[in-house]
Amino acid sequence: MTIESINYHLEQGKEVETAILDGASQIVVPAFVSLLCICIVFVPMFFLSGVARYLFVPMAESVIFAMVFSFLLSRTLVPTMAKYLLRMHVARVGSADFQSPPSKNPLVRLQHAFEARFARLRAGYHDLLALAIEHRRLFVGGFAAFIAVSYLLTPFLGRNFFPQVDGGQLLLHVRAPVGMRIEETAARFAEVEKAIHEVIPPVEMAAIADNIGTYLSPLNTIYNNTGTIGESDGDIQISLNPGHAPTADYVSRLRRLLPRRFPGTSFSFLAADIVSQILNFGAPAPIDVQIRGNDLGADYAFANKLLAQIRHVSGVADARIQQSARLPTIDVNMDRTRARYTGVTAADVTNSLVVNLASSSQVAPTYWLNEKNGVTYPIALQTPQYQIDTLAALQNLPINATGAPTTVLGGIADIRRTHSDAVVSQYDISPMVEIYATTQGRDLGAVSADIQKIIAQNDNDKPKGSIVALVGQTATMNSAYSGLLFGLLGAIVLVYFVVVINFQSWTDPFVIITALPAAIAGIVWMLFATHTTLSVPALTGAIMCMGVATANSVLVISFAREKLGEIGDATQAALEAGFVRLRPVLMTALAMVIGMLPMALGFGEGGEQNAPLGRAVIGGLIFATVSTLFFVPVMFSIIHRHRGPKPAPTANFGAAHVPA
C-alpha cells in the first residue's frame, strides 16, 4: 500500500523525496486504522475456551504481531528503500491512452502492457461505478436483496466441529458377545481380519494390528478411549499405503459387510487421527447420549428405546449402548446359618474362592528370596483352571477356616448362573447408561439436532429422577460455535467503534461496515459451492475476512472524505475514491486470495482440516472487494448527498485526474 501510494505521486511528476513524503503521509491514517481493524477482529478469540482456544489463539497472536511489525516496516524501512531504489517518473497527463516511451527491456515492456490493460480495466470500472451511483436506489436495493437471499443458503451448509481428515488410517472396535473367552475372541478377530482383507486390496494395506481384551495395568486402561470393557472387546488398527482409495469408502463398505458376516458381534469405527480423538475428549464417538439415574434397570430399558429410534436417524452410524448387563456370572449365595454350624465365616469363603480361582497372591502375597543372587520371587498358589470347569467342581471346592473342619462350598452356599453388569459407569456418583453413535454422509449438527428432537419427544417416558443429556463432541461444537459467533459479532462492533474514534463520525464508519454483510454472503456462497460444511476453521476464516474487508473499505472512505472536503461534492468524491483506490484494494485482496489458495485446495497431509478456513477467506474477500468498490462508494454518495452540487457523472472522469 505504501509503495503504491508513492508510485501514484511519482506519476504526477513529483520529485522522489516529495512523492515519498506525500504518499506516506496520505495513507498513514487509513493504514493505521486498517491495522487496528485487522488486529482487533482477533481479540474475541482470546476469550474462547476449550479446544478452540488452544487451536486459534496462537494463530491470532502470530497475525497480530506480523501486522504490527509490517506496519512499522512500512513507516520506516519501505520509505527509506524507496528513496534509494525509485526514480522520478515521467508525468502522465491527458487521457488513459497515454503511451509510455518505448523500451527494449522485456520486463519494462511487460509492465507497460500490464499498465495499459489495467488502465482499460480501471476506465471500465469507473463507468460501472458512475452508472451505479446514477441509479443508486435501484443498485442498493438489488445488492441488498441479493445479500439477503444469499443468507438463505446457510441452513444447507451443515455444521461440523472440525472437517474430516483422510489420514489413511482406520480404527475398528469389535465387541463379540459379552463374556466370550479371550481365546474365542481372538479366533473371532482372525475371521474379521480375513473379511477386511477381502475389502481392502493388499497393495493398499500397509499394516494391520489388533489389540484384544483388557489391559493388565490400570494405567493403560485409563488411557484407553475405544470403549473396551472386557475380554470380548478389541480394536483393529489399519494403516493404508500412500495413494489409497478414499478411507471413507472402505469404512462404508465394511459397515455393510461385517454385521452381515458376523451376527451377534457389534462393530464401530472410531476416530483414527489424533485430532478427532482429542475433540471427542476421551469418548469413543462424537455423539454421546447419557441416561443418568439411580434406577439402572429402568435406565437400560429407556436407553434401548432411544437406541431403536436413533438408529433410524439419517446419517447415524455405529449406534450402540456402551454398557452391558449381560455378562455371564456365577452367583454364590452363602447360607450364613449353615456356615455358622461349620465355623466358617464369609471372609473364609471369600479367601478360599480367591485363592483357588485367582491365586494366593491376591490374599496372602508370599515371596522367596534367592540368597545366591539376591532376587526375590513371588510365590502364587492356584488350582488349575481345568479342574474347576463345571458347577459340580465348584461346589466341591474346599473351604478352609482356622479352627474349623474343612467343608465344601456346596454345603454352605447355593450356586446358580446369572448375569451382571460388564462395566459400571457413573456420573457424579449416579449410575449411567450411554448411547454412542457417529455420523456418515451427513453433518454432525443436523444429526445432533434430530437426536435432540428424539430425546425431547421421549422426555415424558424417561425414568423418574433420571437425566438425559446429549454431550460429547456435539456439546463442545455448540460451545465453540457460540463463542466464535459472538466473537464475529464482537469483532464487527469493535471495528465500528475503532473507526468511529479515528474518523470522529458515526455515519462514515457505518458506510465502511456495510461491506461486511457482503463478505459473510461470499463465505456462504463459497462454502455452498465447494460442498464444505460450516466448521470452526470456517468461522475463524470469517473473522479474519472481517478485518481485511474493513481495511479496504477504510482505504476507500478515507480518500473519499479527503476529496469531499476539497470539492464538496459527494458523488465526485465517491467516484474519485473508487477510481484512485482500485489498485491498492485489488492488490490487498488478491494477495490474500493467492496466499490462501493452497490452503483452500487442501494440499498436503491433513490439508482438509484447514481448507474451510482458506475457502471462507477467499469467498468472503471476493464479495467484500466487490462491495468495497461499488456498494461502499454508492452508500457514501447517499449519506453525503446533501453536500454541494450533484453534477452528472461522466465516463472519462478519472483519466483527467489520475493517469494509468
Beta strands, then each sheet from edge to edge (+ up, - down):
strand 1: 169-175
strand 2: 205-212
strand 3: 233-240
strand 4: 266-270
strand 5: 287-292
strand 6: 316-321
strand 7: 327-334
strand 8: 366-370
strand 9: 375-379
strand 10: 398-399
strand 11: 407-408
strand 12: 413-420
strand 13: 425-427
strand 14: 430-439
strand 15: 467-472
sheet 1: 2+ 3- 1+ 4-
sheet 2: 6+ 14- 5+ 15-
sheet 3: 6+ 14- 13+
sheet 4: 7+ 12-
sheet 5: 8+ 9-
sheet 6: 10+ 11-
end
